[in-house]
Amino acid sequence: MSSSNLLEQVKKLREITGVGFKDCKNAIDETNGDIEKSIELLRKKGIAKANKRMERVASEGLISISEKNNKFSIVEINSETDFVAKNNDFISFVEEASNIALETSGKVEDILKSKMRNEKSVEDNLALLISKIGEKITLRRSACIGTDKSINFSYVHSALKKNVGKLGVLLSIESNRTKNEIENLGKQLSMHIAASAPLSVDKDDLDQNILKKEQEIITEELKNSGKDPKIIDKIAKGKLNKFIDENTLLNQEWIMEPKKRVKDILSEYTGKDNLKIINFIRFKVGEGI
């Protein structure tokens, strides 16, 4: 390798890993200029971690859903740009990580330690993907649903390819009907969740910290509005109840028939049959970052 090429490879390795010149040069020499092997070598020696680019914000990326034996997994893997999210290597990585999530029940730390098809861990493959693409890439979150007692559904909005896109939903229902019998309802509910972004199934499931914060905001807003202090509590209660209705699935307006609530649709659909929404998971790429 010429001196100019050596310096170029060392410079590239330093930018990716944040490791000093001498260690980078030694790694490049030892691997005959192979950047990916150099990163792997530095990581094995405990000199480098795949965190040099972690100061950047990765709010693009993809979600992927996998399913097997009535169990579903969903992962969100982020990149810095939407361009990278369309990269075939990135898409393949996301899909394989989603499949692994099924085996690890959606635990991110277990996914990262698991081996991929090339016999390297997800964590190591992630580091290699970062070095190859040149952007911050993170496995942000993962989750699973599914039991023998539940009927489960999935939905990906505007899928880039099957089960891969920017917004995904998993839904778990308990019913004495078969999946075929409630297939249409399950699909419609999943689409409703994707569009309406509820925070919980019902008000009892709503995070109390969220409610407390919202109550504080509403009360402060009313105080600053100059309203009569005697009626502030009453107005605040009404606003908080509206917030609960708008953010709990069963109390939301049914997106396909806004004059009715989701719980009304369920009652009409099931009649005397048992049908209960147990849980849902909604991942939208970059939400909350």
Stockholm file with secondary structure:
# STOCKHOLM 1.0

chainA/1-289         MSSSNLLEQVKKLREITGVGFKDCKNAIDETNGDIEKSIELLRKKGIAKANKRMERVASEGLISISEKNNKFSIVEINSETDFVAKNNDFISFVEEASNIALETSGKVEDILKSKMRNEKSVEDNLALLISKIGEKITLRRSACIGTDKSINFSYVHSALKKNVGKLGVLLSIESNRTKNEIENLGKQLSMHIAASAPLSVDKDDLDQNILKKEQEIITEELKNSGKDPKIIDKIAKGKLNKFIDENTLLNQEWIMEPKKRVKDILSEYTGKDNLKIINFIRFKVGEGI
#=GR chainA/1-289 SS CCHHHHHHHHHHHHHHHCCCHHHHHHHHHHTTTCHHHHHHHHHHTTSCCTTTTTTSCCCEEEEEEEEETTEEEEEEEEESCHHHHTCHHHHHHHHHHHHHHHHTTTCHHHHHHSBCTTSSBHHHHHHHHHHHHCSCCEEEEEEEECCTTCEEEEEEETCSBTTEESEEEEEEEEESSCTTTTHHHHHHHHHHHHHHCCSBSSGGGSCHHHHHHHHHHHHHHHHHTTCCHHHHHHHHHHHHHHHHHHHBGGGSBCTTSTTSBHHHHHHHHHTTSCEEEEEEEEEETTTTC
#=GC SS_cons         CCHHHHHHHHHHHHHHHCCCHHHHHHHHHHTTTCHHHHHHHHHHTTSCCTTTTTTSCCCEEEEEEEEETTEEEEEEEEESCHHHHTCHHHHHHHHHHHHHHHHTTTCHHHHHHSBCTTSSBHHHHHHHHHHHHCSCCEEEEEEEECCTTCEEEEEEETCSBTTEESEEEEEEEEESSCTTTTHHHHHHHHHHHHHHCCSBSSGGGSCHHHHHHHHHHHHHHHHHTTCCHHHHHHHHHHHHHHHHHHHBGGGSBCTTSTTSBHHHHHHHHHTTSCEEEEEEEEEETTTTC
//
